[in-house]
Amino acid sequence: MRRNVWLWAASLAVYAFLYVPLAVVVLFSFNDSLLNAQWVGFTTRWYSKLIDNDEMLRAAANSLFIALVASSVATVLGTMAGIAMQRWPHGLTRFLPFLVLTPVAMPEILLGVSLLLFFRQVLDLTLGLFSILVAHITFSLGFVAIIVRARLAGMDESIFEAARDLGASPWRTFRHVTFPLILPGILAGFLMSFTLSIDDFVITFFVAGVGVTTLPLQIYSMIKVAVSPEVNAVSTLLMALTLTLIALASRLAPDTLKGRG
């Protein structure tokens, strides 16, 4: 019993360390004061002010556009990579897991610096919207591939063999058998890559250049002076969107996201 009590106490302490700061951000987004020093009263005016903030709306539009395009491209490429890694683990494709999964394991700051050097010194590319899109596709692709591969690994190969025995071509087998079965994994990969893209800061900070601002970069520029209730409000909205997408992804591919894929 004493061991269980200490285990529960340690678990609660860890969860409190992780989630109490988030709860404070949400709470003070409704604080009727310009300062976050103390609670004054309840208000929703900080959320109303976001609608009139042109810079914030422009940054949010950029983040949504980048996340939609990057996650869509990453989903297509990641699905193909996941299928290739599961179906053809030998030959030239045996190097594919290393190439696809390296950006997932690499520290974000190292990936950001590497992409910056590649864009500027190798390609001589002007940093902007295109460089952000390429960077987000690069680090999102691996997550989609992992989810799709895990979805395929849990399936009975006899299903696909039966389709081929009945005379179905490879494309017909994919369209009528493989694709419907892996569709939940594909959607989960899309939601996961969208979530990673819309709230990414470190990599975007290195490859954004001048003139293109995303929502995380805009929030960072606002908190250099002080954390205002308006920052708390937009952070709360971004947090709600992220948690919703993660919850949907976990419902679509529970085994993968829980580590049982």
Rosetta blueprint (number, residue, H / E / L):
1 M L
2 R H
3 R H
4 N H
5 V H
6 W H
7 L H
8 W H
9 A H
10 A H
11 S H
12 L H
13 A H
14 V H
15 Y H
16 A H
17 F H
18 L H
19 Y H
20 V H
21 P H
22 L H
23 A H
24 V H
25 V H
26 V H
27 L H
28 F H
29 S L
30 F L
31 N E
32 D L
33 S L
34 L L
35 L L
36 N L
37 A L
38 Q L
39 W L
40 V L
41 G L
42 F E
43 T L
44 T L
45 R H
46 W H
47 Y H
48 S H
49 K H
50 L H
51 I H
52 D L
53 N L
54 D H
55 E H
56 M H
57 L H
58 R H
59 A H
60 A H
61 A H
62 N H
63 S H
64 L H
65 F H
66 I H
67 A H
68 L H
69 V H
70 A H
71 S H
72 S H
73 V H
74 A H
75 T H
76 V H
77 L H
78 G H
79 T H
80 M H
81 A H
82 G H
83 I H
84 A H
85 M H
86 Q H
87 R H
88 W L
89 P L
90 H L
91 G H
92 L H
93 T H
94 R H
95 F H
96 L H
97 P H
98 F H
99 L H
100 V H
101 L H
102 T H
103 P H
104 V H
105 A H
106 M L
107 P L
108 E H
109 I H
110 L H
111 L H
112 G H
113 V H
114 S H
115 L H
116 L H
117 L H
118 F H
119 F H
120 R H
121 Q H
122 V H
123 L L
124 D L
125 L L
126 T L
127 L L
128 G L
129 L H
130 F H
131 S H
132 I H
133 L H
134 V H
135 A H
136 H H
137 I H
138 T H
139 F H
140 S H
141 L H
142 G H
143 F H
144 V H
145 A H
146 I H
147 I H
148 V H
149 R H
150 A H
151 R H
152 L H
153 A H
154 G L
155 M L
156 D L
157 E H
158 S H
159 I H
160 F H
161 E H
162 A H
163 A H
164 R H
165 D H
166 L L
167 G L
168 A L
169 S L
170 P H
171 W H
172 R H
173 T H
174 F H
175 R H
176 H H
177 V H
178 T H
179 F H
180 P H
181 L H
182 I H
183 L H
184 P H
185 G H
186 I H
187 L H
188 A H
189 G H
190 F H
191 L H
192 M H
193 S H
194 F H
195 T H
196 L H
197 S H
198 I H
199 D L
200 D L
201 F L
202 V H
203 I H
204 T H
205 F H
206 F H
207 V H
208 A L
209 G L
210 V L
211 G L
212 V L
213 T L
214 T L
215 L H
216 P H
217 L H
218 Q H
219 I H
220 Y H
221 S H
222 M H
223 I L
224 K L
225 V L
226 A L
227 V L
228 S L
229 P H
230 E H
231 V H
232 N H
233 A H
234 V H
235 S H
236 T H
237 L H
238 L H
239 M H
240 A H
241 L H
242 T H
243 L H
244 T H
245 L H
246 I H
247 A H
248 L H
249 A H
250 S H
251 R H
252 L H
253 A L
254 P H
255 D H
256 T H
257 L H
258 K L
259 G L
260 R L
261 G L
